[in-house]
Amino acid sequence: MVKHISHIGIAVKDLDEGIAFYQKLGLELEAIEEVPSQMVKVAFFPVGDTRIELLAPTSEDSPIAKFIEKKGEGIQHLAFAVDDLPQALQESEAEGIRLIDKEPRPGAHGADIAFLHPKSTGGVLIELCKEKH
């Protein structure tokens, strides 16, 4: 079902500061975009077949703002690329994995995404995504 790690989502309070840090490591900024439905602004840094995805809240009510308030800045989710997202969700549910999203929804970078609940994944928020290339 899983092809590779698509990206690692990192919650940051200040997107510009986060971008500056990863550029100091020698990573090249690929793109910045806003995802209004998730109330976040996102910056992408490719690292091989994977991306670092910095997520900054655009609203105090966003899931990322709540995450930062509760846990501080840091890794917020791990995303796995899949070929068939509806099938991956069906198979996950059949395996007893609790779903946050029963249907795919639009995400950053043109991908369709869905999340698995951390209560059934060992405490890690897992995103499944069908990447657009």
Contact map, one row per residue, 1 for C-alpha under 8 A:
1110000000000000000000000000000000000000000000000000000000000000000000000000000001100001000000000000000000000000000000000000000000000
1111000000000000000000000000000000000000000000000000000000000000000000000000000111100000000000000000000000000000000000000000000000000
1111100000000000000000000000000000000000000000000000000000000000000000000000000111100000000000000000000000000000000000000000000000000
0111110000000000000000000000000000000000000000001100000000000000000000000000000111000000000000000000000000000000000000000000000000000
0011111100000000000000000000000000000000000000001100000000000000000000000000011110000000000000000000000000000000000000000000000000000
0001111100000000000000000000000000000000000000001110000000000000000000000000001110000000000000000000000000000000000000000000000010000
0000111110000000000000000000000000000000000000000111100000000000000000000000011100000000000000000000000000000000000000000000000000000
0000111111000000000000000000000000000000000000000111100000000000000000000011111000000000000000000000000000000000000000000000000000000
0000001111100000000000000000000000000000000000000001111000000000000000000011111000000000000000000000000000000000000000000000000000000
0000000111110000000000000000000000000000000000000001111000000000000000001111100000000000000000000000000000000000000000000000000000000
0000000011111000000000000000000000000000000000000000011100000001001100001111000000000000000000000000000000000000000000000000000000000
0000000001111110010000000000000000000000000000000000011110000000000100001100000000000000000000000000000000000000000000000000000000000
0000000000111110000000000000000000000000000000000000000110000000100100001000000000000000000000000000000000000000000000000000000000000
0000000000011111110000000000000000000000000000000000000100000000000000000000000000000000000000000000000000000000000000000000000000000
0000000000011111111000000000000000000000111000000000011100000000000000000000000000000000000000000000000000000000000000000000000000000
0000000000000111111100000000000000000000000000000000000000000000000000000000000000000000000000000000000000000000000000000000000000000
0000000000000111111110000000000000000000000000000000000000000000000000000000000000000000000000000000000000000000000000000000000000000
0000000000010111111111000000000000000000000000000000010000000000000000000000000000000000000000000000000000000000000000000000000000000
0000000000000011111111100000100000000000001000000000010000000000000000000000000000000000000000000000000000000000000000000000000000000
0000000000000001111111110000000000000000000000000000000000000000000000000000000000000000000000000000000000000000000000000000000000000
0000000000000000111111111000000000000000000000000000000000000000000000000000000000000000000000000000000000000000000000000000000000000
0000000000000000011111111111000000000000000010000000000000000000000000000000000000000000000000000000000000000000000000000000000000000
0000000000000000001111111111100000000000000000000000000000000000000000000000000000000000000000000000000000000000000000000000000000000
0000000000000000000111111110000000000000000000000000000000000000000000000000000000000000000000000000000000000000000000000000000000000
0000000000000000000011111110000000000000000000000000000000000000000000000000000000000000000000000000000000000000000000000000000000000
0000000000000000000001111111000000000000000000000000000000000000000000000000000000000000000000000000000000000000000000000000000000000
0000000000000000000001111111100000000000000011100000000000000000000000000000000000000000000000000000000000000000000000000000000000000
0000000000000000000001100111110000000000000011000000000000000000000000000000000000000000000000000000000000000000000000000000000000000
0000000000000000001000100011111000000000001111000000000000000000000000000000000000000000000000000000000000000000000000000000000000000
0000000000000000000000000001111100000000001111000000000000000000000000000000000000000000000000000000000000000000000000000000000000000
0000000000000000000000000000111110000000001110000000000000000000000000000000000000000000000000000000000000000000000000000000000000000
0000000000000000000000000000011111000000111100000000000000000000000000000000000000000000000000000000000000000000000000000000000000000
0000000000000000000000000000001111100000111000000000000000000000000000000000000000000000000000000000000000011000000000000000000000000
0000000000000000000000000000000111110011110000000000000000000000000000000000000000000000000000000000000000010000000000000000000000000
0000000000000000000000000000000011111111110000000000000000000000000000000000000000000000000000000000000000110000000000000000000000000
0000000000000000000000000000000001111111000000000000000000000000000000000000000000000000000000000000000000000000000000000000000000000
0000000000000000000000000000000000111110000000000000000000000000000000000000000000000000000000000000000000000000000000000000000000000
0000000000000000000000000000000000111111000000000000000000000110000000000000000000000000000000000000000000000000000000000000000000000
0000000000000000000000000000000001111111100000000000000011101110000000000000000000000000000000000000000000000000000000000000000000000
0000000000000000000000000000000001110111110000000000001111100101000000000000000000000000000000000000000000000000000000000000000000000
0000000000000010000000000000000111100011111000000000001111000000000000000000000000000000000000000000000000000000000000000000000000000
0000000000000010000000000000000111100001111100000000111100000000000000000000000000000000000000000000000000010000000000000000000000000
0000000000000010001000000000111110000000111110000000111000000000000000000000000000000000000000000000000000000000000000000000000000000
0000000000000000000000000000111100000000011111000011110000000000000000000000000000000000000000000000000000000000000000000000000000000
0000000000000000000001000011111000000000001111100011100000000000000000000000000000000000000000000000000000000000000000000000000000000
0000000000000000000000000011110000000000000111111111000000000000000000000000000000000000000000000000000000000000000000000000000000000
0000000000000000000000000010000000000000000011111111000000000000000000000000000000000000000000000000000000000000000000000000000000000
0000000000000000000000000000000000000000000001111110000000000000000000000000000000000000000000000000000000000000000000000000000000000
0001110000000000000000000000000000000000000001111110000000000000000000000000000000000000000000000000000000000000000000000000000000000
0001111100000000000000000000000000000000000001111111000000000000000000000000000000000000000000000000000000000000000000000000000000000
0000011100000000000000000000000000000000000111111111100000000000000000000000000000000000000000000000000000000000000000000000000000000
0000001111000000000000000000000000000000000111100111110000000000000000000000000000000000000000000000000000000000000000000000000000000
0000001111000000000000000000000000000000011110000011111000000000000000000000000000000000000000000000000000000000000000000000000000000
0000000011110010011000000000000000000000011100000001111100000000000000000000000000000000000000000000000000000000000000000000000000000
0000000011110010000000000000000000000001111000000000111110000001000000000000000000000000000000000000000000000000000000000000000000000
0000000000111110000000000000000000000001110000000000011111000001100000000000000000000000000000000000000000000000000000000000000000000
0000000000011000000000000000000000000011100000000000001111110111100000000000000000000000000000000000000000000000000000000000000000000
0000000000000000000000000000000000000011100000000000000111110100000000000000000000000000000000000000000000000000000000000000000000000
0000000000000000000000000000000000000011000000000000000011111100100000000000000000000000000000000000000000000000000000000000000000000
0000000000000000000000000000000000000000000000000000000011111100110000000000000000000000000000000000000000000000000000000000000000000
0000000000000000000000000000000000000010000000000000000000111110110000000000000000000000000000000000000000000000000000000000000000000
0000000000000000000000000000000000000111000000000000000011111111110000000000000000000000000000000000000000000000000000000000000000000
0000000000000000000000000000000000000110000000000000000010001111111000000000000000000000000000000000000000000000000000000000000000000
0000000000100000000000000000000000000001000000000000001110000111111100000000000000000000000000000000000000000000000000000000000000000
0000000000001000000000000000000000000000000000000000000110111111111110000000000000000000000000000000000000000000000000000000000000000
0000000000000000000000000000000000000000000000000000000000011111111111000000000000000000000000000000000000000000000000000000000000000
0000000000100000000000000000000000000000000000000000000000000011111111111001000000000000000000000000000000000000000000000000000000000
0000000000111000000000000000000000000000000000000000000000000001111111111100000000000000000000000000000000000000000000000000000000000
0000000000000000000000000000000000000000000000000000000000000000111111110000000000000000000000000000000000000000000000000000000000000
0000000000000000000000000000000000000000000000000000000000000000011111110000000000000000000000000000000000000000000000000000000000000
0000000000000000000000000000000000000000000000000000000000000000001111111000000000000000000000000000000000000000000000000000000000000
0000000000000000000000000000000000000000000000000000000000000000001111111100000000000000000000000000000000000000000000000000000000000
0000000001111000000000000000000000000000000000000000000000000000001100111110000000000000000000000000000000000000000000000000000000000
0000000001110000000000000000000000000000000000000000000000000000000100011111000000000000000000000000000000000000000000000000000000000
0000000111100000000000000000000000000000000000000000000000000000000000001111110000000000000000000000000000000000000000000000000000000
0000000111100000000000000000000000000000000000000000000000000000001000000111110000000000000000000000000000000000000000000000100000000
0000000111000000000000000000000000000000000000000000000000000000000000000011111000000000000000000000000000000000000000000001111000000
0000101110000000000000000000000000000000000000000000000000000000000000000011111100000000000000000000000000000000000000000001111000000
0000111110000000000000000000000000000000000000000000000000000000000000000000111110000000000000000000000000000000000000000000011110000
0111111000000000000000000000000000000000000000000000000000000000000000000000011111000000000000000000000000000000000000000000011110000
0111110000000000000000000000000000000000000000000000000000000000000000000000001111100000000000000000000000000000000000000000000111100
1111000000000000000000000000000000000000000000000000000000000000000000000000000111111001000000000000000000000000000000000000000111100
1110000000000000000000000000000000000000000000000000000000000000000000000000000011111000000000000000000000000000000000000000000001000
0000000000000000000000000000000000000000000000000000000000000000000000000000000001111111000000000000000000000000000000000000000001000
0000000000000000000000000000000000000000000000000000000000000000000000000000000001111111100000000000000100000001110000000000000111000
0000000000000000000000000000000000000000000000000000000000000000000000000000000000011111110000000000001100000000000000000000000000000
0000000000000000000000000000000000000000000000000000000000000000000000000000000000011111111000000000000000000000000000000000000000000
1000000000000000000000000000000000000000000000000000000000000000000000000000000001011111111100000000000000000000000000000000000100000
0000000000000000000000000000000000000000000000000000000000000000000000000000000000001111111110000010011000000000010000000000000000000
0000000000000000000000000000000000000000000000000000000000000000000000000000000000000111111111000000000000000000000000000000000000000
0000000000000000000000000000000000000000000000000000000000000000000000000000000000000011111111100000000000000000000000000000000000000
0000000000000000000000000000000000000000000000000000000000000000000000000000000000000001111111111110000000000000000000000000000000000
0000000000000000000000000000000000000000000000000000000000000000000000000000000000000000111111111110000000000000000000000000000000000
0000000000000000000000000000000000000000000000000000000000000000000000000000000000000000011111111000000000000000000000000000000000000
0000000000000000000000000000000000000000000000000000000000000000000000000000000000000000001111111000000000000000000000000000000000000
0000000000000000000000000000000000000000000000000000000000000000000000000000000000000000000111111100000000000000000000000000000000000
0000000000000000000000000000000000000000000000000000000000000000000000000000000000000000000111111110000000000000000110011000000000000
0000000000000000000000000000000000000000000000000000000000000000000000000000000000000000000110011111000000000000000110110000000000000
0000000000000000000000000000000000000000000000000000000000000000000000000000000000000000100110001111110000000000001110000000000000000
0000000000000000000000000000000000000000000000000000000000000000000000000000000000000000000000000111110000000000011110000000000000000
0000000000000000000000000000000000000000000000000000000000000000000000000000000000000000000000000011111100000000011100000000000000000
0000000000000000000000000000000000000000000000000000000000000000000000000000000000000000100000000011111100000000010000000000000000000
0000000000000000000000000000000000000000000000000000000000000000000000000000000000000100100000000000111110000000010000000000000000000
0000000000000000000000000000000000000000000000000000000000000000000000000000000000001100000000000000111111000001110000000000000000000
0000000000000000000000000000000000000000000000000000000000000000000000000000000000000000000000000000001111100001110000000000000000000
0000000000000000000000000000000000000000000000000000000000000000000000000000000000000000000000000000000111110111100000000000000000000
0000000000000000000000000000000000100000000000000000000000000000000000000000000000000000000000000000000011111111100000000000000000000
0000000000000000000000000000000011100000010000000000000000000000000000000000000000000000000000000000000001111110000000000000000000000
0000000000000000000000000000000010000000000000000000000000000000000000000000000000000000000000000000000000111110000000000000000000110
0000000000000000000000000000000000000000000000000000000000000000000000000000000000000000000000000000000001111111000000000000000000110
0000000000000000000000000000000000000000000000000000000000000000000000000000000000000000000000000000000001111111100000000000000011110
0000000000000000000000000000000000000000000000000000000000000000000000000000000000001000000000000000000111100111110000000000000011100
0000000000000000000000000000000000000000000000000000000000000000000000000000000000001000000000000000000111100011111000000000001111000
0000000000000000000000000000000000000000000000000000000000000000000000000000000000001000100000000001111110000001111100000000001110000
0000000000000000000000000000000000000000000000000000000000000000000000000000000000000000000000000011100000000000111110000000111100000
0000000000000000000000000000000000000000000000000000000000000000000000000000000000000000000000001111100000000000011111011000111100000
0000000000000000000000000000000000000000000000000000000000000000000000000000000000000000000000001111000000000000001111111001110000000
0000000000000000000000000000000000000000000000000000000000000000000000000000000000000000000000000000000000000000000111111111110000000
0000000000000000000000000000000000000000000000000000000000000000000000000000000000000000000000000100000000000000000011111110000000000
0000000000000000000000000000000000000000000000000000000000000000000000000000000000000000000000001100000000000000000111111110000000000
0000000000000000000000000000000000000000000000000000000000000000000000000000000000000000000000001000000000000000000111111111110000000
0000000000000000000000000000000000000000000000000000000000000000000000000000000000000000000000000000000000000000000001111111000000000
0000000000000000000000000000000000000000000000000000000000000000000000000000000000000000000000000000000000000000000001111111100000000
0000000000000000000000000000000000000000000000000000000000000000000000000000110000000000000000000000000000000000000011001111110000000
0000000000000000000000000000000000000000000000000000000000000000000000000001110000000000000000000000000000000000001111001011111000000
0000000000000000000000000000000000000000000000000000000000000000000000000000111100000000000000000000000000000000001111001001111100000
0000000000000000000000000000000000000000000000000000000000000000000000000000111100000000000000000000000000000000111100000000111110000
0000000000000000000000000000000000000000000000000000000000000000000000000000001111001001000000000000000000000000111100000000011111000
0000010000000000000000000000000000000000000000000000000000000000000000000000001111001000000000000000000000000011110000000000001111100
0000000000000000000000000000000000000000000000000000000000000000000000000000000011111000000000000000000000000011100000000000000111110
0000000000000000000000000000000000000000000000000000000000000000000000000000000011000000000000000000000000001111000000000000000011111
0000000000000000000000000000000000000000000000000000000000000000000000000000000000000000000000000000000000001110000000000000000001111
0000000000000000000000000000000000000000000000000000000000000000000000000000000000000000000000000000000000000000000000000000000000111
